[in-house]
């Protein structure tokens, strides 16, 4: 059972580094702080911590794609 109105944290290991997100659940709404940004999600049928882990992983994946250059920086031979 998920705890209401208590700040909790989750961790995700991604590319050799550990990232954390803090969150709380209130009235069926998850408020998660990920890298200084606030994310809101409706609590589904699963545990809130799994939803926050998924949000954190999605955020990490999106930012990894943005950090990679679209085109090679050096011409290929």
C-alpha positions in Angstrom: 0.0 0.0 0.0 1.3 3.5 -0.9 1.9 6.0 1.9 -0.1 9.3 1.6 1.6 12.7 2.2 5.0 11.3 3.0 8.0 12.3 1.0 9.8 9.2 -0.3 12.7 8.5 -2.7 13.5 6.0 -5.5 16.7 5.3 -7.2 17.5 4.2 -10.8 20.9 3.1 -12.1 21.5 4.4 -15.6 24.7 4.1 -17.6 26.7 3.4 -14.4 25.3 6.3 -12.4 22.6 6.3 -9.7 19.9 8.9 -10.0 17.3 9.7 -7.4 13.8 11.2 -7.4 11.7 12.2 -4.5 7.9 12.1 -4.5 4.8 12.1 -2.5 1.3 10.8 -3.1 -1.8 12.8 -2.1 -5.4 12.2 -3.1 -4.4 9.8 -5.9 -1.9 12.2 -7.5 1.9 11.6 -7.6 4.1 14.7 -7.3 7.7 13.7 -8.3 10.8 15.9 -8.2 13.3 14.8 -10.9 16.5 16.8 -11.4 14.8 19.9 -10.0 11.6 19.6 -12.1 8.2 18.7 -10.9 6.3 15.9 -12.6 2.7 15.1 -11.8 1.0 11.8 -12.6 -2.3 10.1 -11.7 -1.7 7.0 -9.5 -2.7 4.0 -11.5 -3.3 0.5 -10.2 0.4 -0.2 -9.6 2.7 1.1 -6.8 3.6 4.8 -6.9 7.3 4.1 -6.6 7.2 2.1 -9.9 5.5 5.0 -11.6 8.2 7.4 -10.3 11.0 5.0 -11.4 9.4 4.9 -14.9 9.2 8.8 -15.0 12.8 9.1 -13.9 14.0 6.5 -16.5 11.9 8.2 -19.2 13.5 11.6 -18.3 17.0 10.1 -18.4 16.4 8.5 -21.8 15.0 11.7 -23.3 17.9 13.7 -22.1 20.5 11.2 -23.3 19.0 11.3 -26.8 19.1 15.1 -26.7 22.8 15.1 -25.6 23.9 12.9 -28.6 24.7 14.8 -31.8 22.3 14.2 -34.7 25.2 14.0 -37.2 28.7 12.7 -36.7 31.1 15.4 -35.7 33.9 14.0 -37.9 33.4 13.1 -41.6 33.7 9.4 -42.2 36.5 8.1 -44.5 
